[in-house]
């Protein structure tokens, strides 16, 4: 009986049940893949209330062979894997075997003493200052990222004698922190990280086409190759790390439907307590949200937490991926692409827009930036800087020591999250304690006074 029930559930998840017969064609148009089998493309899944609503596939899994992408085609998930690492860690937290507030050196004692504690939670929130493991591998001569072993990546992180900044004060996206999280899972569970994820996270959900790699690529007959398709040229780009932690997951759209179902209503892995932990935005040590400087994008636990969606993107040389969920509407999206020239958040946004439902943007800012409004001083400057935020623009007024005022001067936010206008360049601190002012050959930090 249980077996029949599971087969019925699998069939339900795999069978599209769209209420809008035109949605699939609009999604395909949004993907804009020029040829069904002559160019790389994407597999897309739209999920509603834990069930598959749309499956749209466009492009070739293998351009040379002319093999088309399908909903069971395996892709390298890249950093979409981070939520699977976070889930594995949270299982141990809920079991009382790992503490989020504990110094990571309790679990990995050979790490250096950085002078300031790095907690498990800081690793999850990208605020620990741990250097990027993949960048360190490249710096040490590993230019083919498929070659290094997991042990090589870990050794590079362990060699670092300090952190990029005082832990808990800045946001800095790093693969190194998630590699350390996977090591904590491995040491506490007393089994390889990859085996733990495969047996304790993927298997219970029936994600039979997914696995966390450990040193070997998938050999499946329906696996995608990676490419970069740009300016009319298609270039193979199939290199990616072959171990888990920051990446490492091989998955399919149909398997991500099972992931979405468990978040929505299955709750075998995404239990209520784990869901609460996973979807809670991180905070710095001063209580401010863990927000990417100037951009208002809050990072949680392997997820970017927005006002409406939570999601994560992934990127490798020839792959771009995204999984996101809109809890208030019970809508999920999976986007798996084997074209490294695609912006996954933008592409997913175009797919969501193609549904014609007026849904909020996936990558919308988590905060409006108004927290930057206030008065600031630097002890070396005889003036007070007053900032008033207006969306993507700030008005800067300089109050002189003699009671005069200059401004307001309008500064516009750029793609890097800084505000620029005239001679001024202002970059907000991640933890909202102040900002860095760059002007000509001068760089100064201003602290909030009120």
FENNORSUL-V933293 format. One record per run of one state. SS is the DSSP state (alpha for helix, beta for strand, coil for the rest). FROM is the first residue (numbers start at 1). TO is the last residue. Records with the same first field share a line. If there is no record, write none. Layout:
BEGIN
SS: FROM-TO ; FROM-TO
END
This chain:
BEGIN
coil: 1-1 ; 15-22 ; 32-41 ; 49-50 ; 59-59 ; 63-66 ; 69-73 ; 77-77 ; 95-102 ; 107-118 ; 126-132 ; 140-149 ; 159-174 ; 190-192 ; 206-210 ; 213-213 ; 215-222 ; 224-226 ; 231-232 ; 237-242 ; 244-248 ; 252-252 ; 267-271 ; 279-282 ; 284-288 ; 290-290 ; 292-297 ; 300-303 ; 306-308 ; 317-318 ; 330-330 ; 338-338 ; 340-343 ; 354-369 ; 373-373 ; 378-382 ; 391-392 ; 401-404 ; 414-418 ; 422-423 ; 429-433 ; 440-441 ; 449-450
alpha: 2-14 ; 23-31 ; 78-94 ; 104-106 ; 120-125 ; 133-139 ; 150-158 ; 175-189 ; 193-205 ; 253-266 ; 272-278 ; 327-329 ; 344-353 ; 370-372
beta: 42-48 ; 51-58 ; 60-62 ; 67-68 ; 74-76 ; 103-103 ; 119-119 ; 211-212 ; 214-214 ; 223-223 ; 227-230 ; 233-236 ; 243-243 ; 249-251 ; 283-283 ; 289-289 ; 291-291 ; 298-299 ; 304-305 ; 309-316 ; 319-326 ; 331-337 ; 339-339 ; 374-377 ; 383-390 ; 393-400 ; 405-413 ; 419-421 ; 424-428 ; 434-439 ; 442-448
END
